[in-house]
Amino acid sequence: IDDYKFTLNIREKGSEEICISLKDNGPGIPETDLGRVLKPFFSTKKDNHGSGMGLFICAEIIQRFHGSLEISNNPDAGVTVQVILKQE
């Protein structure tokens, strides 16, 4: 897609957390799938491409560092992925 863009933003969230945010202007995630994208073995890929474990593993690693991974659709278009980590 020629007009596909993303923005990366890193900021402090209060004095104890840091937020890494990635926003794109793609098609977004269907609302029916949004609540399932972090679950193990969930995939929208056809013909056995991908295991559906990528985002699940990312979320598990981030949680082990006492953080969180949040994914949401943007009101205009695209998706925002936020990684929130504790500052030490």
Secondary structure by P-SEA (a helix, b strand, c coil): cccbbbbbbbbbccccbbbbbbbbcccccccccccccccccccccccccccccaaaaaaaaaaaaccbbbbbbcccbbbbbbbbbbcc
